[in-house]
C-alpha cells in the first residue's frame, strides 16, 4: 500500500482542479477563469465553487451561450499577455468554436514567426452520466490530436489533474484539458504544494508480463479493474496511462509492448480514426518494435451515444469486456471466457486511490 509523504492527503479529482486553479491565480495575476456557469452555485461540479468570491468578478465570471465569440475573447486576451482558463461544460459544444481553436489559436505562433503566444486552457467535460445521449456524451479528443499547435491532455486521477492543470496554465501554447465526469468523485493522494505533471510522459500504473493495456482517461480505471479480473485466471496485464495525447509518449508504450508482446488500447471514444488507431499505427510503424505483436483496440460502438441504460451497457467498454478481450488475445486456443458478473462493477463505483 502506498504511504503518502508529508504534505499529501486524499483529494477528489474535482477538488484537485479547484486547488490548482486557486494556486495559479494566486501566483500569477494574469490568470483568469471564465465560461458558462462557472459562477453558478454548483460551480462546474464543484471545481469553480467560491472562486468568484475569492478573486472577484473581473477574474472569474460567467459568459453567454456564445462559444465562438468567447473563445475569440480568450485568444485575444492570451495574445495580449493574459492566461485565460475557458471552461466549456461539455466537449460537444467545443465544436462551435472550432475555427477559433484550429485556425486561430493553434496557428498564431507559427504564422507570426514565434512572436505571438496563445497561452489558453480550454477545460471541457466528456463522458456519459444519466442518459445524456448523442449530443452530450461525446469524446472528440482525436479531432484535436490531428492539429499541430494544440496540446491535448486527459488526466485520469486527482494527482495528475492538479499537476496537468498547473502545467497547462503555465504553458505558452493552447491546451485542451479534457475531464471525464465519472472521475470527478474519485480520490487520490495529492500534494498540497503546487507541482506540474509533464506533458508527453506516460505512466505505468501497474506492471505486467502478458499484455499491455493502454487506457485513455476513465478507461485507465476500467483497465485496472480488468487487470484484477484477469489476475484470477493467471493473466498478468501491464496498464499504461498516456496522460497526454498530444504530445504522446509513444516510447513508453513501445517499451512495454516489447516486453509483453501484446497491446490493447481502450478509448472512451470511437475507434474509427481515433486515438487508439493512432497509437496502434505508431507502434506498428516503429523500427524499434521487436517482431510481430498482436494488437487490438476497443472503444464506443460505431453509432451516436445512446441515452438508454441497457443500450449504454452495449455501447461502452467495461472491465468485463476488456478482460474477455484480453483473454481471447493472450489465450486464443482456450474456450471463450468472461469474468463473474458480480465482480465487474464499473470502477467509478469503487474507491480508487490513485496512480501510486
C-alpha positions in Angstrom: 0.0 0.0 0.0 1.2 3.5 -0.9 2.0 5.6 2.2 1.6 9.4 1.4 4.6 11.6 2.1 4.3 14.8 4.2 2.0 17.3 2.7 0.0 14.8 0.8 -3.6 13.9 1.6 -6.5 12.2 -0.2 -8.3 14.7 -2.5 -11.2 14.3 -5.0 -10.5 14.9 -8.7 -12.8 17.9 -8.8 -11.2 19.4 -5.7 -7.8 19.0 -7.2 -8.9 21.0 -10.2 -10.2 23.8 -7.9 -7.0 23.8 -5.9 -4.8 24.0 -8.9 -6.8 27.0 -10.2 -6.6 28.8 -6.9 -2.9 28.3 -6.6 -2.2 29.5 -10.1 -4.5 32.5 -9.8 -2.8 33.5 -6.5 0.7 33.0 -8.1 0.0 34.8 -11.4 -2.4 37.8 -11.6 -2.6 37.3 -15.4 -4.6 34.1 -14.9 -8.4 34.4 -15.1 -11.3 32.0 -15.4 -14.5 32.3 -17.4 -17.2 30.3 -19.1 -20.8 29.2 -18.9 -22.0 28.7 -15.3 -18.5 29.0 -13.7 -20.2 31.3 -11.2 -23.2 29.1 -10.7 -24.0 27.7 -7.3 -22.9 24.2 -8.4 -19.6 25.6 -9.9 -18.9 23.1 -12.7 -19.3 20.0 -10.5 -17.7 21.9 -7.7 -14.4 22.8 -9.5 -15.1 26.6 -9.5 -17.1 27.0 -6.3 -16.1 30.1 -4.4 -13.6 31.3 -6.9 -15.6 34.4 -7.8 -15.9 35.4 -4.1 -12.2 34.8 -3.7 -10.9 36.6 -6.8 -13.7 38.9 -7.8 -16.0 39.1 -10.8 -13.2 40.6 -13.0 -11.2 37.4 -12.8 -13.9 34.8 -12.5 -17.1 35.4 -14.5 -19.9 33.6 -16.4 -20.5 34.1 -20.2 -23.4 33.9 -22.5 -24.1 30.9 -24.7 -21.7 32.1 -27.4 -18.8 29.7 -27.6 -17.2 31.0 -30.7 -17.2 34.7 -29.6 -16.0 33.8 -26.1 -13.2 31.7 -27.4 -12.2 34.7 -29.5 -12.1 36.7 -26.3 -9.8 34.1 -24.7 -7.4 34.1 -27.7 -7.2 37.9 -27.8 -6.6 38.1 -24.1 -3.9 35.4 -24.4 -2.2 37.3 -27.2 -2.3 40.4 -25.0 -0.4 38.7 -22.2 -3.2 37.2 -20.1 -3.6 33.5 -19.3 -7.3 32.6 -19.6 -8.9 29.4 -18.5 -12.0 29.0 -20.6 -14.5 26.4 -19.3 -16.8 24.6 -21.6 -19.2 22.4 -19.7 -19.4 19.8 -22.4 -16.8 19.0 -25.1 -19.7 18.6 -27.6 -20.0 22.3 -27.7 -16.4 23.0 -28.3 -17.4 22.2 -31.9 -19.0 25.6 -32.0 -15.6 27.3 -31.7 -13.5 25.0 -34.0 -12.5 27.8 -36.3 -11.2 29.9 -33.4 -9.2 27.0 -31.9 -8.0 25.3 -35.1 -7.4 28.3 -37.4 -6.5 31.0 -34.8 -5.2 29.7 -31.5 -3.3 26.7 -32.9 -1.6 28.6 -35.8 -0.8 32.1 -34.5 2.6 31.2 -33.0 3.7 29.7 -36.3 2.2 32.3 -38.6 3.8 35.2 -36.8 7.2 33.6 -36.7 7.1 32.8 -33.0 6.4 36.4 -31.9 2.9 35.6 -30.7 1.9 33.3 -27.9 -1.5 31.9 -27.2 -1.4 30.5 -23.6 -5.0 29.4 -23.1 -6.5 26.4 -21.4 -9.8 25.0 -22.7 -11.4 22.9 -20.0 -14.1 20.6 -21.2 -16.1 17.6 -19.9 -16.7 14.2 -21.6 -18.5 11.0 -20.6 -21.9 9.5 -20.0 -24.0 10.3 -17.0 -27.8 9.9 -16.7 -28.7 9.2 -20.2 -27.5 12.4 -21.8 -27.2 10.8 -25.2 -25.9 11.8 -28.6 -25.1 15.5 -28.1 -23.8 15.5 -24.5 -21.6 12.4 -24.2 -19.0 12.6 -27.0 -15.3 12.5 -26.6 -13.7 14.3 -29.5 -10.1 14.4 -28.5 -8.8 12.7 -31.6 -10.0 15.6 -33.7 -7.7 17.9 -31.8 -4.8 15.5 -31.8 -4.8 16.0 -35.5 -4.0 19.7 -35.3 -0.4 21.0 -34.9 -0.1 23.7 -32.3 -2.7 22.2 -29.9 -1.9 20.2 -26.9 -4.4 17.6 -25.6 -4.3 16.2 -22.0 -6.7 13.7 -20.4 -5.7 13.1 -16.8 -7.3 10.0 -15.1 -6.8 10.8 -11.4 -6.7 13.7 -9.0 -2.9 13.8 -8.7 -2.5 14.2 -12.4 -5.5 16.5 -12.7 -3.8 19.1 -10.4 -0.4 18.7 -11.9 -1.6 18.8 -15.5 -3.8 21.8 -15.0 -1.0 23.8 -13.4 1.3 22.7 -16.3 -1.4 23.7 -18.8 -1.9 27.1 -17.3 1.9 27.8 -17.4 2.3 26.5 -21.0 2.6 29.1 -23.7 0.5 27.0 -26.1 -3.3 26.4 -26.3 -4.1 23.3 -24.3 -7.3 21.2 -24.4 -7.8 19.9 -20.9 -10.4 17.1 -21.1 -12.1 15.8 -17.9 -14.2 12.6 -17.7 -17.2 13.3 -15.5 -17.1 9.8 -13.9 -13.7 10.7 -12.5 -14.8 13.8 -10.6 -15.6 11.9 -7.3 -12.5 9.6 -7.4 -9.8 10.3 -4.8 -6.1 10.1 -4.9 -3.1 11.3 -2.8 -2.3 14.9 -3.9 0.5 17.1 -2.6 -0.7 20.4 -1.1 2.1 22.5 -2.7 1.9 23.4 -6.4 3.6 21.0 -8.8 3.4 20.1 -12.5 2.9 16.8 -14.4 5.0 16.9 -17.6 3.1 16.6 -20.8 4.2 13.9 -23.1 5.3 11.5 -20.4 3.1 8.4 -19.8 2.9 6.4 -16.5 2.9 2.7 -15.9 0.1 2.4 -13.5 0.5 -1.4 -12.9 3.2 -3.7 -14.2 2.6 -7.0 -16.0 4.1 -9.5 -18.3 1.5 -10.9 -20.7 -0.1 -7.9 -22.4 0.0 -4.1 -22.4 -3.3 -2.2 -21.8 -3.3 1.4 -22.7 -6.4 3.2 -21.2 -7.4 6.7 -22.1 -8.9 8.9 -19.4 -11.6 7.0 -17.5 -10.6 3.8 -19.4 -7.4 3.7 -17.3 -9.7 2.9 -14.3 -11.6 0.2 -16.3 -8.3 -1.3 -17.4 -7.1 -1.5 -13.8 -10.3 -3.3 -12.8 -10.0 -5.6 -15.8 -6.4 -6.4 -14.7 -7.7 -7.5 -11.3 -10.2 -9.8 -13.0 -7.6 -11.3 -15.3 -5.2 -12.0 -12.4 -7.8 -14.5 -11.2 -7.1 -16.7 -14.3 -3.4 -16.2 -14.3 -3.0 -13.4 -16.9 -0.7 -10.5 -16.0 -1.6 -7.2 -17.7 0.5 -4.0 -17.7 -1.6 -0.8 -17.6 -0.3 2.4 -19.1 -1.9 5.9 -18.8 -0.7 8.2 -21.6 -1.9 11.2 -19.6 -1.4 13.5 -22.6 -2.3 12.6 -26.2 -0.5 15.5 -27.8 2.3 15.2 -27.2 2.1 11.4 -26.9 4.8 9.3 -25.1 4.8 6.5 -27.7 8.2 5.3 -26.4 6.8 4.3 -23.0 4.1 2.2 -24.8 6.5 0.7 -27.2 8.9 -0.4 -24.5 6.1 -2.0 -22.6 4.8 -3.8 -25.8 8.3 -5.1 -26.5 8.3 -6.7 -23.0 4.8 -8.1 -23.1 4.3 -9.0 -26.8 0.7 -7.7 -27.0 -1.2 -4.4 -27.0 -4.8 -3.5 -26.3 -5.8 0.2 -26.5 -9.1 1.1 -24.8 -10.5 4.5 -25.6 -13.5 6.4 -24.3 -14.4 7.4 -27.8 -15.0 5.8 -31.2 -12.2 3.7 -32.7 -12.5 4.9 -36.3 -9.7 7.5 -36.9 -9.3 7.7 -33.2 -6.6 8.0 -30.6 -6.5 4.2 -30.4 -5.9 4.0 -34.1 -3.0 6.5 -33.9 -1.3 4.6 -31.1 -1.5 1.3 -32.9 -0.3 2.9 -36.1 2.8 4.4 -34.4 3.6 1.2 -32.7 3.3 -0.9 -35.9 5.4 1.7 -37.8 8.2 1.9 -35.3 11.5 0.3 -36.4 12.1 -0.4 -32.7 9.3 -2.9 -32.5 10.6 -6.3 -31.7 8.9 -8.8 -34.0 5.2 -9.4 -34.7 2.9 -8.2 -31.9 -0.9 -8.9 -31.6 -2.6 -5.5 -31.4 -6.3 -4.7 -30.8 -8.4 -1.7 -29.8 -11.7 -1.1 -28.1 -14.0 1.9 -27.8 -17.5 3.1 -28.4 -19.8 1.1 -30.7 -20.0 3.0 -34.1 -23.3 4.8 -33.5 -24.3 8.0 -31.7 -24.1 7.8 -28.0 -27.4 6.3 -26.7 -29.4 7.6 -23.7 -30.8 4.3 -22.6 -29.0 2.4 -19.8 -29.4 -1.0 -21.5 -28.0 0.4 -24.7 -25.2 2.1 -22.8 -24.1 -1.3 -21.5 -23.6 -2.4 -25.1 -22.1 0.9 -26.2 -19.3 1.5 -23.7 -16.3 -0.7 -22.9 -16.3 -2.0 -19.3 -14.0 -4.2 -17.2 -15.8 -7.4 -18.2 -15.5 -6.7 -21.9 -11.9 -5.6 -21.6 -11.0 -8.7 -19.6 -12.7 -11.1 -22.0 -10.9 -9.4 -24.9 -7.6 -9.8 -23.3 -8.2 -13.4 -22.5 -9.0 -14.1 -26.2 -5.8 -12.4 -27.2 -3.5 -14.0 -24.7 -5.1 -17.5 -24.8 -6.6 -17.8 -28.3 -6.8 -21.6 -28.1 -8.8 -21.6 -24.9 -12.5 -21.7 -24.9 -14.3 -18.3 -24.6 -14.1 -16.8 -21.1 -15.7 -13.9 -19.3 -15.4 -12.9 -15.6 -18.1 -13.3 -12.9 -20.7 -10.6 -13.5 -20.8 -9.8 -9.8 -17.1 -8.8 -10.0 -17.5 -6.5 -13.0 -18.8 -3.4 -11.3 -17.6 -0.2 -13.0 -14.5 1.3 -11.5 -16.2 4.7 -10.9 -18.4 3.0 -8.4 -15.4 1.8 -6.4 -13.0 3.8 -4.3 -9.8 4.5 -6.3 -6.6 5.5 -4.5 -4.7 6.9 -7.5 -1.7 6.0 -9.6 0.8 5.1 -6.9 
